[in-house]
Amino acid sequence: MRNCKSFYILTEDRYGVKFFDRLLKRIERELGIKISQHRCIQSTMGDGVMDSKIVQLARTGWIRYDCVIFVRDGDRKRKEIYEKLNKKISDLPKENNKHAVIIVFEKAIESDWIEKGTREKIDYKLKAELPDYADKLDINQLREDVNFKKFVSAVDP
């Protein structure tokens, strides 16, 4: 995978914005990765927007950034959702090393990264607490997770 010199992260959940901001700071500090400050993290406010407008979101992101990183819950349909999103994106012409990274969790970020990284069950209804979990994760626990490796590889310039 090509690494992103600058990137635009789109997450379906508004609490994911602060979560990823905090997580990037921890990755930089604890893994010694110098992550680009030329970045933006935004929410699509739901998976429907990401699914239906992924091409438009990618094109818009590529105006200012090398890479657009899409992060979405899989709701137990990871493979199907990934293939659908990837098919839409793969048809786009990529100029000047612009590319997209699609990360689809098996279920949700809460079960795939947070429960793995904290070794505790959490209440999925407490979405507002999502950013706080970025500070509690044991990053070493996540290092073997396929999506986490893909994410770190993308943000490591």
PEVENSUL-V271678 format. One record per helix or strand of 2 or more residues. SS is the DSSP state (h for helix, s for strand). FROM is the first residue (numbers start at 1). LEN is the number of residues. If there is no record, write none. Layout:
ss=SS from=FROM len=LEN
ss=SS from=FROM len=LEN
This chain:
ss=s from=7 len=5
ss=h from=15 len=17
ss=s from=39 len=5
ss=h from=47 len=18
ss=s from=67 len=6
ss=h from=78 len=13
ss=s from=99 len=6
ss=h from=109 len=10
ss=h from=127 len=10
ss=h from=139 len=4
ss=h from=146 len=10
